[in-house]
Amino acid sequence: MDLITLAHSIEHEEELDKVDESVFTTDNLGELHEGSIKNTGLRWRLGTLNRMLGSLRKGDFGFIFARPESGKTTFLASEISFFAGQTKQPIIWFNNEEQGSKVMLRIYQATLGLTLEQLFQDIEGNKKKYHDLTKGNIKIYDSGSISKTDVEKLCYQLNPGCIIFDQLDKIKGFSNDRDDLKLGSIYQWARELAKQYCPVIGVSQADGTGEGKKWLTMDNVSGAKTSKQAEADFILGIGKTNDEGMEMVRHLHASKNKLIGDSDTENELRHGRMDIIIRPEIARYSDIEGY
């Protein structure tokens, strides 16, 4: 070995000696327990979901899906308004569906459990109650054309505690000859956001095969049969039937669940099927047993 090669070899060995151990995941079992089970993340308003999924933590990405007019935005309003009081960081809701002001009114209703009539009876008082409960943490970014760049810029500026996409499939800035591969890229990007910042929840549609179906499965997800599903830690279908007397009943099915859960999460419900009640007059969902 000549002197130059020897010098390079020694220099390389010195670089290896300087590897920062913090770049590796800890193998300390106590730290793993502390970060994954003992320390809960964002807990759901629905006790049903705490039993099925457990709380959401940094790195968790999943999506809900349902047929149109099944209550997806109401579901988000009900749950996100409950998340808001649990985090010191803002929750960014990227809204490219309904008018932003309508969504914010539903969030007000869900937070306070009030009808619109009740909400407007005491505007100043209810505004104060809302901010006391949510800490003003819910930020709705409302645009009919939200791009990857828009999202990344806001996340960098605000360092959110939770990110919501309603709807995730419509985020701009991704291209591919095949729609399923483009959607896969969007969902992979959403997963990367979750790892970098906080829990991410997307909203998608169920395709026509899910119409009137009680328990939606991954096969009913619109637009892609594998690429979207593969990126998610959890997938929650919200089923709705057309049966008489079942207008206010929704059917939750956790068709995918890789979340760690909490101490009160029930293993037998990890891929469970549970009925809940939608209460659109106050923009909330309720557990059956608590209705």
Secondary structure, DSSP 8 states (H G I E B T S, - for coil): --HHHHHHHHHHHHHHHT--GGGS----HHHHHIIIIIS--B--SSHHHHHHT--B-TT-EEEEEE-TTSSHHHHHHHHHHHHGGG-SS-EEEEE-SS-HHHHHHHHHHHHHT--HHHHHHTHHHHHHHHHHHHTT-EEEEE-SS-BHHHHHHHHHHH--SEEEEETGGG-BS---SSHHHHHHHHHHHHHHHHHHTS-EEEEEEB-GGGTT-SS--GGGBSS-SSHHHHH-SEEEEEE----TT-TTEEEEEEEEE-----TT--GGGTT-EEEEEEEGGGTEEEEGGG-
